[in-house]
Amino acid sequence: KNEVEQSPQNLTAQEGEFITINCSYSVGISALHWLQQHPGGGIVSLFMLSSGKKKHGRLIATINIQEKHSSLHITASHPRDSAVYICAVLYGGSQGNLIFGKGTKLSVKP
Amino acid sequence: DAGVIQSPRHEVTEMGQEVTLRCKPISGHNSLFWYRQTMMRGLELLIYFNNNVPIDDSGMPEDRFSAKMPNASFSTLKIQPSEPRDSAVYFCASSFSGFDGQPQHFGDGTRLSIL
């Protein structure tokens, strides 16, 4: 059974700080997905990656397959980045299972 | 460009009633996903379709739940009979190609309350 652990569970930062959110999983996966859920409930897909690193604006996602670990980084954080960030792993191929982490709640203070 | 459209936005009904949730994916997307989110269990994948065909329904909780995709522009998730433990936010998402690296676009969700 694949377990997905996110850390920290809650994170408060000052505007401008560099943020790191971590996701670890226990078995081999085919892909990892980072989602952002806004306070109003809407969900946005940020990244899907299976190796290396992806960057979009101030967001960077990395994955280390050997260590079964992924990180989501936010540079120059802003209050509008306040949201819950959710990691999900896909294992068993494209017809396999998608398991979600419990999320990291980020609050960025002005 | 219209995003993924879900209806209704909110539904409150009594247990035992049939509930139908609707989803219109983004035009051109060939994969559609139904998710459920609760405080206790977080987000869960219920079922996903590729080219209107159900690929993985292992997340569907039980026989009371059924999902259909009669054409590329419409899908339904039905609960019959509904129970209070089905109360959750149900999200629909679509993408170009399943889980093959393409981002998923989520609808605003349907908040379902079963009394």
HADDOCK unambig.tbl for C-alpha pairs under 7 A between the chains (distance, minus, plus):
assign (segid A and resid 42 and name CA) (segid B and resid 108 and name CA) 5.47 0.50 0.50
assign (segid A and resid 43 and name CA) (segid B and resid 106 and name CA) 5.99 0.50 0.50
assign (segid A and resid 44 and name CA) (segid B and resid 105 and name CA) 6.73 0.50 0.50
assign (segid A and resid 44 and name CA) (segid B and resid 106 and name CA) 6.50 0.50 0.50
assign (segid A and resid 45 and name CA) (segid B and resid 103 and name CA) 5.81 0.50 0.50
assign (segid A and resid 45 and name CA) (segid B and resid 104 and name CA) 5.75 0.50 0.50
assign (segid A and resid 45 and name CA) (segid B and resid 105 and name CA) 6.59 0.50 0.50
assign (segid A and resid 47 and name CA) (segid B and resid 103 and name CA) 6.72 0.50 0.50
assign (segid A and resid 48 and name CA) (segid B and resid 101 and name CA) 5.33 0.50 0.50
assign (segid A and resid 48 and name CA) (segid B and resid 102 and name CA) 6.96 0.50 0.50
assign (segid A and resid 48 and name CA) (segid B and resid 103 and name CA) 6.56 0.50 0.50
assign (segid A and resid 49 and name CA) (segid B and resid 101 and name CA) 6.41 0.50 0.50
assign (segid A and resid 94 and name CA) (segid B and resid 99 and name CA) 5.92 0.50 0.50
assign (segid A and resid 95 and name CA) (segid B and resid 55 and name CA) 6.52 0.50 0.50
assign (segid A and resid 95 and name CA) (segid B and resid 56 and name CA) 6.16 0.50 0.50
assign (segid A and resid 98 and name CA) (segid B and resid 45 and name CA) 6.63 0.50 0.50
assign (segid A and resid 100 and name CA) (segid B and resid 43 and name CA) 6.26 0.50 0.50
assign (segid A and resid 100 and name CA) (segid B and resid 44 and name CA) 6.89 0.50 0.50
assign (segid A and resid 102 and name CA) (segid B and resid 42 and name CA) 6.08 0.50 0.50
